[in-house]
């Protein structure tokens, strides 16, 4: 199983980024997928999940309305579109196999750094 994130970087408050996660080594379309993040000095925080077909998504209140998770099962790729970014969104972002309730028991990638700063 391999999950490889990309797309992070430095962005000003109010800006946007799109993260990608290339999945391999398992049946991507057979699993819920999640994005989670870890801010400096804090624990892992679940950010979003998406069901197998991509028609159902969930978010915590902290990112709802600003972040959009989507997937392309033909390309085995998961995405996170992040708009109106805030300094408190600064974190290492990981994609993880599983839903809100199961991601902690599954594999996740090495992460991509997102820094929101002026």
Helices and strands as residue ranges (DSSP letters): E 2-6, E 9-11, E 17-24, G 28-30, E 33-38, E 44-50, E 57-59, E 67-72, E 77-82, G 87-89, E 91-97, G 103-105, E 112-116
